[in-house]
Amino acid sequence: MKKVHLHLVSDATGDTLEQVAKAALAQFPDVLAQKHYWPMIRTARHMERLLPEFAEKQGIVMFTLVNKDIEDVLIRSCDKNNWPYISVLHGIIRELGHHLGQKSIARPGLQHQMNDEYFERIDAMQYTLMHDDGQCLEGLKDADIILVGISRTSKTPTSVYLANKGMKTANVPIVPDQPLPAELDGLGDKFVVGLINSVDRLVHIRRNRLLSLKENKKTTYVDEGAIKHEVQQAQRLISGRGWPVINVTRRSIEETAGAIMKLKYKFDDDKEKTSE
């Protein structure tokens, strides 16, 4: 594998830069990047003091800097030392400003300020944790999204991911040979999605789960026939309610959440049109 030093420089927390770098590097599986994090660079002088560290481990410099003085110091040094560099935000901010007809205020960290959106995410996370795996069923009426599915269909991690996007998400398990909880009835216009997984994938995941728990007793939890029955029962219960279904077999948590949000937008649009 090709090895490279990657310096990630930011005048804020560096979260945005880290996510961009991670997404971009995923497209280069034969590259092993040793990441060096340089967040919270507040002054040009601070940037200057760090430059010898870059010289010791020369590589590619990526940065999200909205402070022009700090950016100038870094770019001058990169040009002088022939260090390749990538400005992650500069082009986007410039183009946005051009199309909006406005100049950016060049203040770092604004996406992390404690505004209404921030507190909405906190509320959503608290709600989601309280309503995980069928807890507090009486609170389903306050959910933005309700997920239902049998064991090991990624209900909890998907719920947490959606909560981080500000969606109050409850998840309810489908128990073999049991009816759905009565609290799912009479929810009116609540958005409910069923999650399913393939039988082969469920067998694999559940066996690994039992191995991690050092559990070797014979159980229908990993029996292929029993799991097939569970999946079929879940599909009948979900389709019988007219809820949309997402197969998570070949999806990451992010992909599943994206598919759910796409359905949610359509659901909200249809509801709005009906009310007009």
C-alpha positions as CSV (number, residue, x, y, z in Angstrom):
1,M,0.0,0.0,0.0
2,K,1.1,3.5,-0.7
3,K,1.7,5.4,2.6
4,V,1.2,9.1,2.9
5,H,1.2,11.7,5.7
6,L,-2.0,13.7,5.7
7,H,-2.1,17.0,7.8
8,L,-5.6,18.1,8.6
9,V,-5.7,21.8,9.6
10,S,-8.7,23.7,10.9
11,D,-9.4,26.9,12.8
12,A,-12.4,25.2,14.5
13,T,-12.9,21.6,15.7
14,G,-11.9,20.0,12.5
15,D,-15.0,17.7,12.4
16,T,-16.0,18.8,8.9
17,L,-12.5,18.3,7.6
18,E,-12.2,14.9,9.2
19,Q,-15.4,13.7,7.6
20,V,-14.5,15.0,4.1
21,A,-11.0,13.4,4.4
22,K,-12.5,10.1,5.5
23,A,-15.1,10.1,2.6
24,A,-12.4,11.0,0.0
25,L,-9.8,8.4,1.2
26,A,-12.4,5.7,1.0
27,Q,-12.1,6.0,-2.8
28,F,-8.4,5.1,-2.6
29,P,-8.3,1.7,-0.9
30,D,-4.6,1.1,-1.7
31,V,-3.6,4.2,0.2
32,L,-2.7,4.1,3.9
33,A,-2.9,7.7,5.3
34,Q,-1.3,8.6,8.6
35,K,-3.4,11.5,9.7
36,H,-2.1,14.4,11.8
37,Y,-4.8,16.6,13.3
38,W,-4.2,20.3,13.9
39,P,-7.6,21.8,15.1
40,M,-8.4,25.1,16.8
41,I,-5.7,27.2,15.0
42,R,-6.7,30.6,16.3
43,T,-4.0,33.0,15.0
44,A,-1.4,33.3,12.2
45,R,1.3,33.2,14.9
46,H,-0.1,29.9,16.1
47,M,0.0,28.5,12.6
48,E,3.7,29.6,12.2
49,R,4.7,27.7,15.4
50,L,3.3,24.5,14.0
51,L,5.0,24.5,10.6
52,P,8.2,22.7,11.7
53,E,6.0,19.7,12.6
54,F,4.8,19.7,9.0
55,A,8.4,19.7,7.7
56,E,9.2,16.6,9.9
57,K,6.4,14.6,8.4
58,Q,6.0,15.9,4.9
59,G,2.8,15.0,3.0
60,I,-0.5,16.4,1.8
61,V,-2.1,19.3,3.7
62,M,-5.9,19.6,3.8
63,F,-7.5,22.5,5.6
64,T,-10.7,24.2,6.5
65,L,-9.7,27.7,7.3
66,V,-12.0,30.7,7.1
67,N,-9.5,33.1,8.8
68,K,-7.6,34.7,5.9
69,D,-4.5,35.5,7.9
70,I,-4.0,31.9,9.0
71,E,-4.7,30.6,5.5
72,D,-2.1,32.9,4.0
73,V,0.6,31.7,6.4
74,L,-0.2,28.1,5.6
75,I,-0.4,28.5,1.8
76,R,2.8,30.5,1.7
77,S,4.7,27.8,3.6
78,C,3.2,25.1,1.4
79,D,4.3,26.9,-1.8
80,K,7.7,27.6,-0.4
81,N,8.3,23.9,0.6
82,N,6.4,22.3,-2.3
83,W,3.9,20.7,0.0
84,P,0.7,19.8,-1.9
85,Y,-2.4,21.3,-0.3
86,I,-6.2,21.2,-0.6
87,S,-8.5,24.0,0.6
88,V,-11.7,22.1,1.4
89,L,-14.0,25.1,2.0
90,H,-12.5,28.0,0.0
91,G,-14.0,27.1,-3.4
92,I,-17.4,26.3,-1.9
93,I,-17.6,29.5,0.1
94,R,-16.4,31.5,-2.9
95,E,-18.9,30.0,-5.3
96,L,-21.7,30.4,-2.7
97,G,-20.8,34.0,-2.2
98,H,-20.8,34.6,-6.0
99,H,-24.2,33.1,-6.5
100,L,-25.7,34.6,-3.4
101,G,-24.2,38.0,-4.1
102,Q,-22.8,38.2,-0.5
103,K,-19.5,38.0,1.2
104,S,-18.9,35.4,3.9
105,I,-18.3,36.6,7.5
106,A,-15.2,34.4,7.8
107,R,-16.0,33.2,11.3
108,P,-14.9,29.6,12.2
109,G,-17.0,27.1,14.0
110,L,-20.4,28.6,13.2
111,Q,-21.9,25.2,12.4
112,H,-21.2,24.2,16.1
113,Q,-22.9,27.1,17.7
114,M,-25.6,26.4,20.3
115,N,-28.6,27.5,18.2
116,D,-32.1,26.0,17.9
117,E,-31.0,23.3,15.6
118,Y,-28.4,22.2,18.1
119,F,-30.9,21.9,20.9
120,E,-33.3,20.0,18.5
121,R,-30.6,17.4,18.0
122,I,-30.1,17.0,21.7
123,D,-33.8,16.6,22.3
124,A,-34.0,14.1,19.4
125,M,-31.1,12.1,20.9
126,Q,-32.7,12.0,24.3
127,Y,-36.0,10.9,22.9
128,T,-34.4,8.2,20.8
129,L,-32.5,6.7,23.6
130,M,-35.6,6.6,25.8
131,H,-37.6,4.9,23.0
132,D,-35.1,2.3,22.0
133,D,-36.2,-1.3,21.5
134,G,-39.8,-0.8,22.3
135,Q,-39.3,1.2,25.5
136,C,-41.9,3.9,26.5
137,L,-44.4,2.8,23.8
138,E,-46.8,5.4,25.1
139,G,-44.5,8.1,23.7
140,L,-44.7,6.9,20.1
141,K,-47.2,9.7,19.4
142,D,-44.3,12.2,19.7
143,A,-41.9,10.5,17.2
144,D,-40.9,11.9,13.9
145,I,-40.0,8.4,12.7
146,I,-40.9,4.9,14.0
147,L,-38.8,1.9,12.9
148,V,-40.1,-1.6,13.2
149,G,-38.2,-4.9,12.5
150,I,-37.0,-8.2,13.9
151,S,-33.8,-8.6,15.9
152,R,-30.6,-7.6,14.1
153,T,-32.0,-5.3,11.4
154,S,-29.9,-2.3,12.6
155,K,-32.9,-0.6,14.2
156,T,-30.9,1.0,17.1
157,P,-27.8,2.3,15.2
158,T,-30.1,3.7,12.5
159,S,-32.3,5.4,15.1
160,V,-29.3,7.0,16.7
161,Y,-28.0,8.2,13.3
162,L,-31.3,9.8,12.5
163,A,-31.5,11.4,15.9
164,N,-28.2,13.0,15.2
165,K,-29.9,14.6,12.2
166,G,-32.6,16.0,14.5
167,M,-35.2,13.3,14.0
168,K,-37.0,11.9,17.1
169,T,-36.8,8.2,16.2
170,A,-38.4,5.3,18.1
171,N,-37.8,1.7,17.2
172,V,-40.1,-1.2,18.0
173,P,-39.1,-4.9,17.8
174,I,-41.2,-7.5,16.0
175,V,-41.2,-10.5,18.3
176,P,-41.7,-13.9,16.7
177,D,-45.3,-15.2,16.7
178,Q,-46.4,-12.1,18.6
179,P,-48.7,-9.3,17.4
180,L,-47.4,-5.8,17.1
181,P,-47.8,-3.7,20.2
182,A,-51.2,-2.1,20.5
183,E,-49.6,1.3,20.8
184,L,-48.8,1.2,17.1
185,D,-52.5,1.4,16.4
186,G,-54.2,4.7,16.2
187,L,-51.1,6.7,15.5
188,G,-52.8,8.5,12.6
189,D,-50.4,10.2,10.3
190,K,-47.2,9.0,12.0
191,F,-44.4,7.9,9.6
192,V,-43.5,4.2,10.2
193,V,-40.9,2.2,8.3
194,G,-40.2,-1.6,8.4
195,L,-36.7,-2.9,8.3
196,I,-35.9,-6.4,7.0
197,N,-32.8,-8.4,6.4
198,S,-32.0,-11.5,4.3
199,V,-32.2,-14.9,6.1
200,D,-28.5,-15.7,5.3
201,R,-27.3,-12.3,6.6
202,L,-29.4,-12.7,9.8
203,V,-28.1,-16.2,10.4
204,H,-24.5,-14.9,10.1
205,I,-25.0,-11.9,12.3
206,R,-26.9,-13.8,15.0
207,R,-24.3,-16.6,15.2
208,N,-21.5,-14.0,15.6
209,R,-23.6,-12.3,18.3
210,L,-23.9,-15.6,20.2
211,L,-20.2,-16.3,19.8
212,S,-19.3,-12.9,21.2
213,L,-21.5,-13.7,24.2
214,K,-19.8,-17.1,24.5
215,E,-23.3,-18.7,24.3
216,N,-23.4,-22.2,22.7
217,K,-26.8,-23.5,23.7
218,K,-29.0,-24.6,20.9
219,T,-31.6,-22.0,20.1
220,T,-34.1,-21.0,17.4
221,Y,-32.4,-17.6,17.4
222,V,-29.9,-18.9,14.9
223,D,-32.0,-21.6,13.3
224,E,-32.3,-20.9,9.5
225,G,-35.9,-22.2,9.3
226,A,-37.0,-20.2,12.3
227,I,-35.4,-17.1,11.0
228,K,-37.1,-17.5,7.6
229,H,-40.4,-17.8,9.4
230,E,-39.6,-14.6,11.4
231,V,-38.7,-12.7,8.2
232,Q,-41.9,-13.8,6.4
233,Q,-44.0,-12.9,9.5
234,A,-42.4,-9.5,9.7
235,Q,-43.1,-8.8,6.0
236,R,-46.7,-9.8,6.4
237,L,-47.2,-7.5,9.5
238,I,-45.5,-4.6,7.8
239,S,-47.2,-4.9,4.4
240,G,-50.5,-5.5,6.1
241,R,-50.2,-2.0,7.7
242,G,-49.2,-0.4,4.4
243,W,-45.9,0.7,5.8
244,P,-42.9,1.1,3.5
245,V,-40.1,-1.5,3.7
246,I,-36.4,-1.1,3.5
247,N,-34.1,-4.1,3.0
248,V,-30.9,-3.4,5.0
249,T,-29.0,-6.4,3.8
250,R,-26.5,-4.6,1.6
251,R,-26.8,-1.1,3.1
252,S,-24.6,0.7,5.5
253,I,-26.3,2.6,8.4
254,E,-25.9,5.9,6.5
255,E,-27.5,4.4,3.3
256,T,-30.4,3.0,5.3
257,A,-30.9,6.4,7.0
258,G,-30.7,8.2,3.7
259,A,-33.4,5.9,2.2
260,I,-35.6,6.5,5.2
261,M,-35.3,10.3,4.9
262,K,-36.1,10.1,1.2
263,L,-39.3,8.3,2.1
264,K,-40.0,10.7,4.9
265,Y,-39.8,13.7,2.6
266,K,-42.2,12.1,0.2
267,F,-44.5,11.2,3.1
268,D,-44.5,14.8,4.4
269,D,-45.1,16.2,0.9
270,D,-48.1,13.8,0.3
271,K,-49.5,14.8,3.7
272,E,-49.2,18.5,2.9
273,K,-50.9,18.1,-0.4
274,T,-53.7,16.1,1.2
275,S,-54.3,18.9,3.8
276,E,-54.5,21.6,1.1
